[in-house]
Amino acid sequence: MKLANFLAFIVVAGLAGAVGYFVGTDMKGLLGQETEVMSEANPVNPDDKVVATVDGVDIRESYIKKMYENLPVQYKQAPYAFMKAQLVDQLVNMRIVQNAAKAEKYDSQPEFMDRVADVKQQLLQEYYLQKKMDAAVTDEALNAEYQKVIADFKPEEEVHARHILLKEELQANDIIKKLDDGGDFVELAKEFSTGPSGPQGGDLGFFAKARMVPEFAEAAFKLEKGKYTSAPVKTQFGWHIIKLEDRRNTQPPSFDEMKKQLSETVSSATVTTLIENLKSTAQISIVTPEEEKPAESDDTKKTED
């Protein structure tokens, strides 16, 4: 099966569940948006075209796009243009079932109302916590958290090195002789190195000492900038000739690089503190397993005696 066809199969197969995911998790009440009565305060956007009509109610393009944007990532591997027809079809089916349920008064049955109440409580909790987190994640709070990261950051030395990897020591010695005679390290690495970095001239980029096997790291970190090892360095991978390009100390990540992580940290701390504070003022009684056991009657005690 071709990749495109396989992808289409996967997306379409899971679409019904994905639409359910969207409707179940979207907290803005989007499911009812296409039924809203248009007025002067809520006019129809002339560019928002009707994509379907169910029992006289229009379903518009903007709603389908919103559904697509809110689908789980695995269902967005295919572009919107491919997904649109499937989304419209699923939404039409959903609207038909909803209308049938309302016509038969299922929306007023006690069991359904109990479910609605449960979902409403869950959404209220999520909405409340989200609003508290949104209010807590300010520029000042993020910057304060970032300052903590900077204060705790400990610089670590890194080196930028290249290497030429050979299987035999004799081969490595031959390459060192070529270097001593003025050979270009990058070109020799491209021609002779058996390592995966060979095509890139043996470039390993910057690395900390702990990232390399001990024998390699010790040799690399002892070199002066621009120098290469005068003798091959043996490791479990073979024989290396190492050249030091540069060295530096690591720097803390920038604020922008950490912004998402900082936001998550502040949000998590906010929820934890909020719940602890709420619990401290709430009247809570938790029944222990021992308290759940029924008390023994006098007749039971006599039988055991």
C-alpha positions in Angstrom: 0.0 0.0 0.0 1.3 3.4 -0.9 2.2 5.8 1.9 -0.4 8.3 0.9 -3.1 5.7 0.7 -2.1 4.1 4.0 -2.1 7.5 5.7 -5.6 8.2 4.3 -6.8 4.8 5.7 -5.5 5.5 9.1 -6.9 9.0 9.3 -10.4 8.1 8.0 -10.5 4.9 10.2 -10.0 6.9 13.4 -12.0 10.0 12.4 -15.2 9.2 14.2 -13.4 8.7 17.5 -11.4 11.9 16.9 -14.5 13.9 16.3 -15.8 12.6 19.6 -12.6 13.6 21.2 -13.0 17.1 19.9 -16.5 17.5 21.1 -15.8 15.9 24.4 -12.8 18.0 25.3 -13.6 21.4 23.7 -14.6 23.7 26.5 -16.0 26.6 24.4 -19.3 25.0 23.5 -18.5 24.8 19.9 -21.0 22.1 19.2 -23.8 24.5 19.4 -22.2 27.4 17.5 -23.6 26.4 14.1 -27.1 26.6 15.5 -26.8 30.1 16.9 -29.4 32.6 15.6 -27.7 35.3 13.6 -28.5 38.9 14.6 -27.1 42.4 14.3 -24.9 41.6 17.3 -23.9 38.2 15.8 -23.9 38.7 12.0 -23.1 36.1 9.4 -19.6 36.4 8.0 -20.2 36.5 4.2 -16.9 34.7 3.7 -17.9 31.9 6.1 -19.7 29.7 3.6 -22.2 27.0 4.4 -20.8 23.5 3.9 -24.0 21.5 4.9 -27.5 22.0 6.1 -29.3 19.6 8.5 -33.0 20.0 9.1 -32.7 23.7 8.1 -29.7 24.5 10.3 -26.5 25.6 8.5 -23.1 24.2 9.3 -20.4 26.6 8.3 -16.8 26.3 7.1 -15.4 28.1 10.2 -16.7 25.3 12.5 -15.2 22.5 10.3 -11.9 24.3 10.4 -12.1 24.6 14.2 -12.8 20.9 14.5 -9.7 20.2 12.4 -7.5 22.4 14.5 -8.6 20.8 17.7 -8.2 17.2 16.5 -5.5 15.1 18.2 -2.2 15.4 16.4 -2.3 11.9 14.9 -5.4 12.8 12.9 -3.8 16.0 11.5 -1.1 14.2 9.5 -3.4 14.7 6.5 -4.1 18.3 5.3 -7.4 20.1 5.9 -8.4 19.8 2.3 -8.2 16.0 2.5 -10.0 15.9 5.9 -12.8 18.4 5.2 -15.2 16.0 3.5 -14.8 13.4 6.2 -15.3 16.0 9.0 -18.5 17.4 7.3 -19.9 13.8 6.9 -19.2 13.0 10.5 -20.7 16.2 11.8 -23.8 15.7 9.7 -24.2 12.2 11.1 -23.8 13.6 14.6 -26.3 16.3 14.1 -28.9 13.8 12.7 -28.5 11.6 15.8 -28.7 14.6 18.1 -31.9 15.8 16.4 -33.4 12.3 16.7 -32.5 12.1 20.4 -34.1 15.4 21.1 -37.3 14.5 19.1 -37.7 11.4 21.3 -37.0 13.4 24.5 -33.8 11.6 25.4 -32.3 14.9 26.4 -34.8 15.1 29.3 -34.4 11.5 30.6 -33.0 11.3 34.2 -30.1 9.1 33.3 -29.0 11.6 30.6 -29.4 14.5 33.0 -27.2 12.8 35.5 -24.5 12.4 32.9 -24.8 16.0 31.9 -24.4 17.0 35.6 -21.3 14.9 35.9 -19.8 16.4 32.8 -20.7 19.9 33.9 -18.9 19.4 37.2 -15.8 18.2 35.4 -15.8 21.1 33.0 -16.4 23.5 35.8 -13.3 22.1 37.6 -11.2 22.3 34.4 -12.4 25.8 33.6 -11.7 27.1 37.1 -8.2 25.6 37.2 -7.4 26.9 33.7 -8.5 30.4 34.6 -6.4 30.4 37.7 -3.4 29.1 35.7 -3.9 31.7 33.0 -4.0 34.4 35.7 -0.8 33.1 37.3 1.3 32.8 34.2 2.4 36.4 33.9 5.6 37.8 32.4 6.7 38.6 36.0 6.1 35.1 37.2 7.9 33.5 34.2 10.8 35.8 34.6 11.1 35.0 38.3 11.1 31.3 37.6 13.7 31.9 34.9 16.0 33.7 37.3 15.9 30.6 39.6 17.0 28.5 36.7 19.9 30.9 35.9 20.9 31.0 39.6 21.1 27.2 39.8 22.8 26.8 36.4 26.4 25.4 36.6 28.5 26.0 33.5 30.2 22.9 32.0 33.2 22.8 29.7 32.5 21.6 26.2 34.8 21.0 23.2 34.2 21.1 19.5 36.2 18.2 17.9 36.7 16.2 14.8 37.9 12.7 14.5 39.1 10.2 11.9 38.1 6.6 12.9 40.1 3.6 11.5 39.9 -0.1 12.2 43.6 -0.7 12.5 46.3 1.2 14.4 48.7 1.0 11.4 46.1 2.8 9.2 45.7 5.5 11.9 49.5 6.0 12.1 49.6 6.4 8.3 46.9 9.1 8.5 48.8 11.0 11.2 51.9 11.0 8.9 49.7 12.5 6.2 48.6 15.2 8.6 52.2 15.9 9.7 53.1 16.3 6.0 50.4 19.0 5.7 47.3 16.9 4.8 43.9 18.5 5.4 42.1 16.9 8.3 38.6 17.4 6.9 39.4 15.9 3.5 41.3 12.9 5.1 38.3 12.3 7.3 35.9 12.3 4.4 38.2 9.9 2.5 39.3 7.5 5.2 37.1 7.7 8.3 34.8 4.7 8.9 32.7 6.6 11.4 29.3 8.1 10.6 30.7 11.6 10.9 33.2 10.9 8.1 31.1 12.5 5.3 31.0 15.7 7.4 34.8 15.8 7.8 34.6 14.0 11.1 32.8 16.8 12.7 31.4 15.9 16.2 30.2 19.3 17.1 30.4 20.5 20.7 30.2 17.9 23.5 30.7 17.6 27.2 33.2 15.1 28.6 30.6 12.7 29.9 29.1 12.3 26.5 32.1 10.4 25.1 33.8 7.2 26.1 36.5 7.9 28.7 39.6 7.3 26.5 38.2 9.5 23.7 37.1 12.3 26.1 40.4 12.4 28.0 42.4 12.8 24.8 40.1 15.4 23.3 40.0 17.6 26.4 43.8 17.6 26.8 44.4 19.0 23.3 45.1 22.6 22.5 42.9 24.4 20.0 43.9 23.5 16.4 46.0 20.5 17.5 45.4 16.8 16.8 46.5 13.7 18.7 50.1 12.7 17.9 49.2 9.1 18.4 46.0 7.1 17.7 43.5 6.8 20.6 42.1 3.3 21.0 38.4 2.8 22.1 35.9 0.1 21.7 35.0 1.5 18.3 38.5 1.4 16.8 41.5 3.8 16.5 40.8 7.6 16.5 42.8 10.6 15.4 41.2 13.6 17.2 41.5 17.3 16.4 40.3 20.1 18.7 38.5 22.9 16.9 37.3 25.0 19.9 36.3 24.9 23.5 33.7 26.8 25.5 31.6 26.8 28.7 27.9 25.9 28.4 25.4 28.7 28.7 21.9 28.5 30.2 19.0 28.2 27.7 17.5 31.5 26.8 14.2 32.8 28.2 12.4 32.1 24.9 13.8 28.6 24.7 12.5 27.9 28.2 9.2 29.8 28.0 7.0 26.8 27.5 8.7 24.8 30.3 8.6 27.8 32.6 4.8 28.2 31.9 4.2 24.6 32.8 6.2 24.9 36.0 4.3 28.0 37.1 1.0 26.4 36.2 1.8 23.2 38.1 2.9 25.1 41.2 -0.2 27.3 41.0 -2.6 24.3 41.0 -0.7 22.6 43.8 -0.7 25.6 46.0 -4.4 26.4 45.2 -5.6 22.9 46.1 -3.6 22.9 49.3 -5.1 26.2 50.3 -8.6 25.1 49.4 -8.2 21.9 51.4 -6.9 23.8 54.4 -10.2 25.6 54.7 -12.6 22.8 53.6 -14.3 20.4 55.9 -13.1 17.0 54.7 -13.9 13.6 56.2 -12.4 10.5 54.5 -13.7 7.1 55.6 -10.9 4.6 56.3 -11.2 0.9 55.4 -11.5 0.0 59.1 -14.5 2.3 59.4 -16.2 0.6 56.4 -16.3 -2.8 58.1 -19.8 -3.6 59.5 -19.9 -3.9 63.3 -20.2 -7.5 64.7 -23.6 -8.3 66.2 -24.0 -10.1 69.6 -25.4 -13.2 67.7 -22.2 -13.4 65.6 -20.0 -13.2 68.7 -22.0 -16.0 70.4 -21.7 -18.2 67.3 -17.9 -17.7 67.2 -17.7 -18.5 71.0 
